[in-house]
Amino acid sequence: FAIENGANYLQLREDEISDGDFIGSIIERADCGLILDLHNLWTNQVNGRQSIKDFLKRICRHRVWEIHLAGGTDDEEEGYYIDAHTGEIPKKLIDITKEINNYFPNLSALIFEVSPSYLKKINYDVSFLKEQLDILHVLWQLRNNNCQYDNNSSFNNNNWIRNDVFFTGQNPNPSHWENILGSLVLDLEGLQDDCSNFGSDEEKIIIKRLKSDPAIKLINRIIFEVRASSIVTTMLFTSRLLLIYLDTEGFTNLLKKFFKEFTPSLFGNIEAKNFHKFLQDYRSIEFLDEALSVDMAMLSFAVDRTTQRLVLSKNPSTLMKSLLSYKLPSFTQDGAFQLEIGEDGIRSIML
């Protein structure tokens, strides 16, 4: 079993242990491996947290089993570098990887991570992927050409000692901090405004500290974008129908309302089911019942691969073709229609 180090956009505070001590302590206590995401470390370093070199001095090098590399982007609105999995691997990060290639004796893989949405944006450019994978091959070849595992690397720490850091009661309670941070980045009611009447003195201090961190706004936006993308992807026809009726601003406001009422799910199908529940108050929108039924049936088939059959009162073929073009159907054919969604695709039959 291996854990992976993450990107952290929050400001580094004096009352915290370092990122390297945190991850190093976890892998020692759990006696597990580490997927070393160097692009996450690069993101943290660029944004002012611990440097890659200092991080690596605080972990046991024998526990690194994989290295992940990726590209990112500068966020013009908030002024951060984002671990977006877009574009090529930064040149400086490639140079760092060359330097530490022989630092990890149990390393078994180099992985390039890229977002599917970015591949779609560049029209699945094979030359881009080949170029990045060629870089990984070169890095791996450099490693194989020197199998002695350089003990003199500037990243090495021959006197590495794990000093576990325990909560002493002087710092914020971790569970309080975690819950308050989650409420802030999810923009839940009661914390974004006045906090003077909220909780204990300790909780008030935590809220004030976190609210002053500019990363809260950034993380809130990233969460919104990820959740919105999940809804649009899993509920294709419903999303397009709502965009037509509400326009972009109205649809965005609707999603914000939904996100305040339903906390995030790790899985797109759960987000879709919750959105289906949320939309019960909006059933007066024409064709919404049909769009929801089609989307939920497609989702059910995608999850368990069981053929789905629906009986609708309007011709689903006309509706789906129109919505795919971001239009409402110019006419509707009423009747009894069976829609079958299965391995052979989507088939509509008038009963």
N, C-alpha and C positions, 0 to 999 in steps of 0.2 A: 504494500500500500504506500502511496506517495501523496503528499500535499503539494500545492502550488502557491508560490508567493504572489500577491496581488498588487495592483496599482492602488495608490492611496493619494487622493487629491487634498486631504485635510492638511492644514498647516501643522508642522512639527511643534510640539509643546515641550516645555522644560520638565514637566512632571511625568513624561512618558519615557519608557525604555525605548531603545532604538529599534528600527524595523528588523535589523539583523539579529538582535538579541531575542526579539519576539518570535521570529520564525525558527531561529536556532534552538530556542528552548522547547518549542512545540515538537520538532522532529526528534529531539533527544528524549523527551518524556514519552512520546508515542513510539519510539524506536522504529521510525519509518523512513522512507525515502523522500527526496525533494525533487519536484519538477521545477527547475530553475528557469523562471520566465525572465530572461534578460531584458526584454522590451518593457516589462512592467517595472523592473528596477531602473531602466533608463528613463522612463516616464517620471518616476519618483525623483530621480536625481535632477532632471531638468526643471521640475516644479519645486525644487528646494528642500526635498527630504534627504535621507541618507544617500551618500554616493554608492555606486556599485562596488568600488574598491573596499570601502568601510563595511558594507553589508557582507561581502564575501569573507572578510576576516572574522566575522562573528558566527559563521556556520561551519559544521564539519564537512569538509570537501568530499569525504567518502560517501556521503548520503545523497549526492546529486546523481540522478539516473537519466534525466532528460534535460535538454536545454531548448527553450522556446524563443523564437525570434519573430519579429513582425514589424510593420510600419505604423506610423501614427500621423496625427495632424495637429496643427496649431489652432486653438480655439480663439478666434478674433474677438468674440463677445466677452469672454471671461478672462482671456489672457493666460490660458493653460495649454500645456501640451497634452493631447488626449491619446490614450491607448485605444485607437479606433480600429486597428487591424486593416488599415488602408495604406496603399502605396508600398514603396520599397523599404527594405531594411536600412536605417540610417547608417551612413558611412562610418561615423565614429563608433557606432555600436558593433559594426563588423570588425573594426580594429581592436576593440576591447575583447571580442570573442576570440580573435586570433591569439591575443596575449594569454588568455586563460584556458585555451584548448586543452593543455596538458596538466591542468590543475585538478581534474576530477577523474580518478582511476576507474570509477564504476559507471562512467557516462556511456550510455548505449544508443542514444538517438539525438539528432538535431531536428527540430520541427519548425516549419514556417507556417505561421497562422495568418489567414486573410479572410476578410468578411465576404460572404456570398453576395451581399448587396454591392460591394466594391467591384467584384468580378463582373457582375451584371452591368455596372456603370461603365466599365472599360470594354464591354462587349466580349468578355471571356477571352481576353488577349493572351494567347498561348505563349507568345514571346516574353511577356512580363513574368509569367509563372516560371518559364524555363530559366530566365535570368536569375531569379531569386533562388531556385533550386540548385543552379550551378554554383552559386555562392556557398550554399550549404555543403555541396560536394567538395569544394575547395577547402573549406574549413575542416571537414572530416579528413581529407587527405593530409592536410598539414598535421593533424593530430596523429594519424597513423604513421607518419614519417618520423615521429619522435615519441616513442612509447615509454619513455622513462619517467613521465609525469614530473614536470619541472618543480622541484621543491624550493627553488630559489626565486620563484615568481614573486613580484611585488605584491601579489594578492595573497600569498601564502602566509600563514601564521603558525609557525612551528610550536608556539607556546599556547595554542588554542585551549582555553578552559571554559567550560560551560558554567556560568554563575546564574542559577535560576533566580528570577526576581518574583517575589511573592507580594500580594496585596497586603499593605500594612495598616490600612485604615486611614492613612493620611491623604491618599489620593481619592478621586471620585470612585464610588462603587461601580464596578464594571457593568453590572446589569442595568443600573440606572442610566449610565452613560449610553449604553447600547440602545435602550428603549427610547431615550430622548432624541438621540441622533436619528434613529429610524423614523420617529414622528416628524422631525424637521425636514428630512430629505423627501418624505412622502407628502409634505405639506398638509399634515392632518390638523384638524381644528384644535385651537387652544394653546398652540405653541408659537405660531408665527406672529401673534400679536403680543399683547401685554402678558408678561409671565409673573407679575408681582403676586398674584394670588394662587400660583401653582405650586403644589408640593412643598417639600422641606427646603430648608436653607441650602442644603447641598444641591438639590435638584435645580433650584433657582440659579445657583452659580454655574452649574453645568450648562443650563439653557443659555445663559448670557454669553458664556465662552464660545459655545458652538454657533450661536446666532451671529457672532462677530466674524466667523470664519467665512471668507468669500466662496469657499468651495461648496458650501451648502447649496447655493443657488445653482452652481454647475451640476452637482450630483442630482438635484431635483430635476433639472432639464434632461439629463442623460436618462434618468429613470422614465420620464414621460415619453421620450423618443423611443425607448426600447419597448415600452408597453403599447404605445400607439402603433408601432410597427407590427407588433404581435397581433393586435386586433385587426389591422388592415389585411395582414397576411392570411389569418385563419378565417376571417369573415368578409370575404371578397365582395359579394353582392350586397350585403347589408351596409358595408362601409361606403360603397359607391352610391347607394341609394340615399344614405344620410348626407353625403357630400353634395348631392344634387339638391336636396331639399333645404339643407341648412347652410350651405356654402362652407368654405374652408374654416372661417372664423367660428361659425356656429358649431361645426363638427368638433373643432378643437375644444371649445367650451364644454360641449357635451362629454368629451373624453375626460376633461379635467374633473367634471362633476362625478363621473363614474369612478375615477381613480381615488377620489376622496372617500367614496362610500365602500369601495372594495380594495383591500390591500393586495399587493402583487402576488402572483403565483409563479412558481418556477416553470410551469408548463403552459404552453399556448392554448391547449384545449380547455384547461381550467379557466383561464382568462376569458375565453370565448363563451363558456357556459355562464360565467358571472355576468358578462356583458348582455347575454340573452335575458337573464333575470332582470337586469337593470332596465332593459328596454320595454318591460311590460307596461310602463307608464306612457309609452310613446306609440302605442299600437294604432293610434288614429292616422299615422302616416301611411298614405296609400302604398300598397305593395310590400309593406314592411313584414307582414306575416309570411308572405311567400318567400321573400329574400332570406328571412331568418330560418325558415324551414329548409331551404336548399342548403344554406351554409352549414347548419347543424348536421344535416344528413351527410354532406361531404366530409365534415370533420369526423363523424362517427365511422365512416368508411376508412378514412385515413388512419384512424387509431387502431381498429380491430380487423380491417379488411373484410368486413361482412357486407354483402350487398344490401343497399338501402332502397326502400320503395316508399314513395310519397304519393298521396292523392291530393291534387291541388284544384282549385276552382277556376284558375286562370292559366292560360297557356304559358308554361315556364320557359319554353324555348324563346318566345318573343321577348319575355322579360329579361332573360339572361343575356341575350344578344344585345339588347338596348343598353343594359347596365354596363356591359363590357366596353361600350363606346361612350360611357358617361352620359347617357341619355335616358329619358323615360320613354316607354313604348308609346308610339303615336296612336295605337289602338290596342285593345285587349280582347282576346277571344275567351269568352266564358264557357264553362262546361266542366267536365270531369276529366282530369288529366293525370295519368300515372307517370311519375318520374322515377327512373331506375338508375341508381349510381352504383357501379361495380367495376370489376376488373376490365370490362370492355368499354369503359367510359360512362358517359351520361346519355340516357335514352329517354325520350318523351313520347308517350302514347296516349291518344285520346280514347277514353273508355266509351 
